[in-house]
Amino acid sequence: QESGRMVDDGRNKEREQLHMLVKEVQQQVERRKQSAPPVGQPSTSSGQPESSSKAPVKRWSEGRRPLGFWDPFNAWWRAEYKKLGRRPTSKEINEWHEKFASRTWSSNCPTAKETRKHAKCLRTVEGVRKYFREYRARKTRKEDT
């Protein structure tokens, strides 16, 4: 019974940490939403929508998720990657979706399938940095030749 309690305490502590992480990311998303332009309007570097007097502006597709939409999931995914040393499995993603999706996205909640599809594209922050370093290096080499 004592070892069962220790396991429960470990699980509860892990759930509590994950809940705090989700809550923190939700707050970040809310702050971003307040400063982001409406969906369908890209922003300028100043954060304001482009004026119509300039050249044609790229419009985001109607189905595009707002800036920061996936942040709670991304934070969980990266934490799991760091903890496990590998990408979370589809089963683990489905479990996260079942437990946290409705709390994370009360409205416009993505399906488990959409969440798994999004997860395919994810990399660690360091992985993204490495990719863009290599991309810029390739681009520079092409320009030099």
VMD Tcl script that draws the C-alpha trace (Angstrom):
set ca {
  {0.00 0.00 0.00}
  {2.85 2.39 0.82}
  {4.45 1.90 -2.62}
  {1.03 2.45 -4.23}
  {0.72 5.74 -2.40}
  {4.20 6.78 -3.59}
  {3.21 5.99 -7.19}
  {-0.02 7.97 -6.75}
  {1.92 10.89 -5.27}
  {4.32 10.77 -8.22}
  {1.44 10.75 -10.69}
  {-0.34 13.54 -8.85}
  {2.83 15.62 -8.82}
  {3.30 15.00 -12.56}
  {-0.34 15.94 -13.26}
  {0.03 19.06 -11.15}
  {3.20 20.09 -13.01}
  {1.52 19.49 -16.36}
  {-1.54 21.45 -15.27}
  {0.69 24.37 -14.23}
  {2.50 24.21 -17.58}
  {-0.78 24.24 -19.50}
  {-2.06 27.14 -17.41}
  {1.14 29.14 -17.98}
  {0.98 28.57 -21.73}
  {-2.72 29.51 -21.81}
  {-1.80 32.83 -20.19}
  {0.89 33.38 -22.83}
  {-1.65 32.62 -25.56}
  {-4.09 35.15 -24.11}
  {-1.37 37.82 -24.02}
  {-0.51 37.07 -27.66}
  {-4.16 37.18 -28.71}
  {-4.51 40.64 -27.23}
  {-1.59 41.93 -29.29}
  {-2.22 39.92 -32.49}
  {-4.16 41.22 -35.53}
  {-7.51 39.59 -36.34}
  {-7.37 36.20 -38.06}
  {-6.93 36.66 -41.80}
  {-4.85 39.82 -41.47}
  {-1.08 39.50 -41.29}
  {0.67 42.08 -39.17}
  {3.54 44.41 -39.92}
  {6.64 44.52 -37.76}
  {4.89 47.17 -35.67}
  {2.10 44.72 -34.87}
  {-0.52 46.73 -36.74}
  {-2.39 45.39 -39.77}
  {-1.03 46.59 -43.11}
  {-2.86 49.52 -44.68}
  {-4.71 48.98 -47.94}
  {-2.73 51.72 -49.73}
  {0.35 49.48 -49.98}
  {1.03 46.54 -52.28}
  {-1.33 43.53 -52.05}
  {-1.12 41.80 -48.69}
  {-1.06 38.06 -48.19}
  {-4.30 36.91 -46.56}
  {-4.25 33.96 -44.20}
  {-6.63 31.14 -45.06}
  {-9.89 31.04 -43.16}
  {-9.01 27.67 -41.61}
  {-5.69 28.91 -40.23}
  {-5.42 28.74 -36.46}
  {-4.68 32.01 -34.63}
  {-1.19 32.89 -33.47}
  {-0.25 30.88 -30.39}
  {-3.12 28.41 -30.79}
  {-0.90 25.34 -30.51}
  {1.37 26.75 -27.74}
  {-0.07 24.59 -24.91}
  {0.35 21.42 -26.95}
  {3.79 22.47 -28.21}
  {4.99 23.10 -24.65}
  {3.76 19.67 -23.54}
  {5.27 17.99 -26.61}
  {8.68 19.58 -26.05}
  {8.62 18.75 -22.33}
  {7.78 15.12 -23.15}
  {10.54 15.01 -25.78}
  {13.03 16.28 -23.22}
  {11.81 13.87 -20.53}
  {11.59 10.77 -22.76}
  {14.46 11.49 -25.14}
  {12.17 10.74 -28.09}
  {9.09 12.06 -29.85}
  {5.82 11.30 -28.03}
  {3.92 8.41 -29.63}
  {0.47 8.70 -31.18}
  {-0.93 6.94 -28.12}
  {0.67 9.50 -25.79}
  {-0.60 12.37 -27.95}
  {-4.11 10.89 -27.90}
  {-3.93 10.58 -24.09}
  {-2.86 14.23 -23.78}
  {-5.67 15.25 -26.14}
  {-8.25 13.29 -24.16}
  {-7.15 14.79 -20.83}
  {-6.35 18.39 -21.75}
  {-7.78 19.46 -25.12}
  {-11.23 20.48 -23.92}
  {-9.71 22.51 -21.05}
  {-7.05 24.03 -23.29}
  {-9.33 24.97 -26.18}
  {-12.82 25.36 -24.79}
  {-14.09 26.44 -28.21}
  {-12.69 25.50 -31.62}
  {-11.06 22.39 -30.13}
  {-9.00 20.45 -32.70}
  {-9.66 16.75 -33.17}
  {-7.16 14.16 -31.98}
  {-6.32 13.54 -35.64}
  {-5.54 17.26 -36.21}
  {-3.39 17.24 -33.08}
  {-1.42 14.21 -34.25}
  {-0.98 15.82 -37.69}
  {0.34 19.00 -36.04}
  {2.71 16.93 -33.89}
  {4.33 15.46 -37.01}
  {5.74 18.90 -37.83}
  {7.10 19.69 -34.39}
  {10.77 19.93 -33.56}
  {12.60 20.93 -30.44}
  {13.51 24.61 -30.19}
  {17.16 23.65 -30.71}
  {16.13 21.56 -33.72}
  {14.38 24.56 -35.27}
  {17.43 26.75 -34.64}
  {19.72 24.13 -36.20}
  {17.47 23.81 -39.25}
  {17.47 27.55 -39.91}
  {21.24 27.85 -39.35}
  {21.79 25.13 -41.94}
  {19.20 26.69 -44.27}
  {20.88 30.11 -44.12}
  {24.30 28.52 -44.64}
  {23.04 26.69 -47.76}
  {21.44 29.88 -49.05}
  {24.67 31.83 -48.49}
  {26.72 29.15 -50.30}
  {24.33 29.29 -53.28}
  {24.56 33.09 -53.44}
  {28.39 32.95 -53.32}
  {28.60 30.58 -56.29}
}
mol new
graphics top color blue
foreach p $ca { graphics top sphere $p radius 0.5 }
foreach p [lrange $ca 0 end-1] q [lrange $ca 1 end] { graphics top cylinder $p $q radius 0.2 }
display resetview
